[in-house]
Amino acid sequence: MKKVLLVGGGKIGSAITELLGHTGDYALTVADRDAASLERLTAPNVAPLKMDIADAKALVAAAKGHDMVVSAAPYNLTPAIAEAALKAGAHYFDLTEDVESTRVVKQLAAGADSAFVPQCGLAPGYISIVAADVARKFDKLREVEMRVGALPVFPTNALKYNLTWSTDGLINEYCNPCESIRDGELIEVPALEELEEFALDGIEYEAFNTSGGLGTLCETLQGRVENLNYKTVRYPGHRDIVKMLVRDLRLAYRRDLLKDVLEASIPITYQDVVLIFVTVTGERGGRLTQESYARKVYAQEVQGKLMSAIQITTAAGICAMVDLMAQGKLPTKGFVRQEDTKLSDFHANRFGRYYAAGN
């Protein structure tokens, strides 16, 4: 068995334990400061460890003896967890969408004897694997457009939205600058701007700039693509309300208050759908060509437990990367980008199949 230290036993952490624990191939130690979260973990091959996960020394001690360290903790703990993995000589994986945290991970990975694989979720994560795979089919790239949304199947409030994952991560997406390539130049654009509308399967959506979804793809494709952008998908009208909260009421500068408002007012849901939509335009065989990739993943039962679509896609993404590392299908040293992964390998994986089976 591979020994895995999982830091964080919340919504996504618990889903990771269900996927990895039931395989019989991994022995997990799950570290969390919340005893109640640890008590809810019922998957086999899981040992709870109550500790202060913000304590850097405790993290290093916990990481020793493990083959891999997996972070499902808040983004602000990413540097400390990654450094603990480095000191323990373990491979490192995380789900962060935070740009600055990923830059720290990249610095730690330089010259490391173990692999550092950040941004292993949905966006960033799977969306970069898909976009890179479609882009490889072109001789010359013009546009790469990536759209992802985690949406309630039955929207009922004015936002037409339910909380489905980390509220801190959601706020970062809505408030932080967004990387993009425009006319061949790497630039930053403001979140919540460049609103567009589109329809898929007869349903109307809107999409707008949000931070972090591109992962490292700007760096990978710079010099090869004219325009590259990522936008979050919501139902029409959502962007205007969020923009009023973040800009007009200036809650971007009072993020703790914004978090309290969202979590006190908007319920979570397990009846959700994850929408993945990538469009690439460029030259192939001397002709201007466009190819799109569209997929929807819905909530479903996993090991007899109902999981939301965002739980499944996020947990399946990082579990697939852990599994691919164990199978020798990823680089074993240094910084590993999501787009270094073959889409065919990902879909063939027992966890990646949750994406492959989407509608």
SULSUL-V642210 format. One record per backbone hydrogen bond with DSSP energy under -0.5 kcal/mol. NH is the residue of the N-H (numbers start at 1). CO is the residue of the C=O. If there is no record, write none. Layout:
NH&CO ; NH&CO
This chain:
2&25 ; 4&2 ; 4&27 ; 5&68 ; 6&4 ; 6&29 ; 7&5 ; 7&70 ; 8&6 ; 8&31 ; 14&10 ; 15&11 ; 16&12 ; 17&13 ; 18&14 ; 19&15 ; 20&16 ; 21&17 ; 22&18 ; 23&20 ; 24&20 ; 24&21 ; 26&20 ; 27&2 ; 28&26 ; 28&45 ; 29&4 ; 30&28 ; 30&47 ; 31&6 ; 31&29 ; 32&49 ; 35&33 ; 38&34 ; 39&35 ; 40&36 ; 41&38 ; 42&40 ; 46&43 ; 47&28 ; 48&46 ; 49&30 ; 51&32 ; 51&49 ; 53&51 ; 55&52 ; 56&54 ; 59&55 ; 60&56 ; 61&57 ; 62&58 ; 63&59 ; 64&60 ; 66&63 ; 67&3 ; 68&3 ; 69&91 ; 70&5 ; 71&93 ; 72&7 ; 72&70 ; 77&74 ; 78&75 ; 81&77 ; 82&78 ; 83&79 ; 84&80 ; 85&81 ; 86&82 ; 87&83 ; 88&84 ; 89&85 ; 89&86 ; 90&85 ; 91&67 ; 92&115 ; 93&69 ; 94&117 ; 95&71 ; 102&98 ; 103&99 ; 104&100 ; 105&101 ; 106&102 ; 107&103 ; 108&104 ; 109&105 ; 110&106 ; 110&107 ; 112&109 ; 116&334 ; 117&92 ; 117&115 ; 118&116 ; 120&94 ; 121&124 ; 126&121 ; 127&122 ; 128&125 ; 129&125 ; 130&126 ; 131&127 ; 132&128 ; 133&129 ; 134&130 ; 135&131 ; 136&132 ; 137&134 ; 138&135 ; 139&283 ; 140&283 ; 141&224 ; 142&281 ; 143&281 ; 144&227 ; 145&279 ; 146&229 ; 147&277 ; 148&231 ; 149&275 ; 151&149 ; 151&273 ; 153&271 ; 154&271 ; 160&157 ; 163&267 ; 170&166 ; 171&167 ; 172&168 ; 173&169 ; 174&170 ; 175&171 ; 176&172 ; 178&189 ; 180&187 ; 181&228 ; 182&180 ; 182&185 ; 184&226 ; 185&182 ; 187&180 ; 187&185 ; 189&178 ; 192&209 ; 193&190 ; 196&207 ; 198&205 ; 200&203 ; 203&200 ; 205&198 ; 206&234 ; 207&196 ; 208&232 ; 209&193 ; 210&230 ; 211&173 ; 215&212 ; 217&214 ; 220&216 ; 221&217 ; 222&218 ; 224&221 ; 225&221 ; 227&142 ; 228&181 ; 229&144 ; 231&146 ; 232&208 ; 233&148 ; 234&206 ; 238&235 ; 241&237 ; 242&238 ; 243&239 ; 244&240 ; 245&241 ; 246&242 ; 247&243 ; 248&243 ; 249&244 ; 251&245 ; 252&246 ; 253&250 ; 254&251 ; 258&254 ; 259&255 ; 260&256 ; 261&257 ; 262&258 ; 263&259 ; 264&260 ; 265&261 ; 266&262 ; 267&265 ; 269&163 ; 272&270 ; 273&151 ; 274&297 ; 275&149 ; 275&273 ; 276&295 ; 277&147 ; 278&293 ; 279&145 ; 280&291 ; 281&143 ; 282&289 ; 283&140 ; 284&287 ; 287&284 ; 289&282 ; 289&287 ; 291&280 ; 293&278 ; 295&276 ; 297&274 ; 299&272 ; 300&307 ; 302&305 ; 305&302 ; 307&300 ; 312&308 ; 313&309 ; 314&310 ; 315&311 ; 316&312 ; 317&313 ; 318&314 ; 319&315 ; 320&316 ; 321&317 ; 322&318 ; 323&319 ; 324&320 ; 325&321 ; 326&322 ; 327&323 ; 328&325 ; 329&324 ; 334&114 ; 336&116 ; 337&335 ; 340&337 ; 341&338 ; 346&342 ; 347&343 ; 348&344 ; 349&345 ; 349&346 ; 353&349 ; 354&351 ; 355&352 ; 356&352 ; 357&353 ; 358&355 ; 359&296
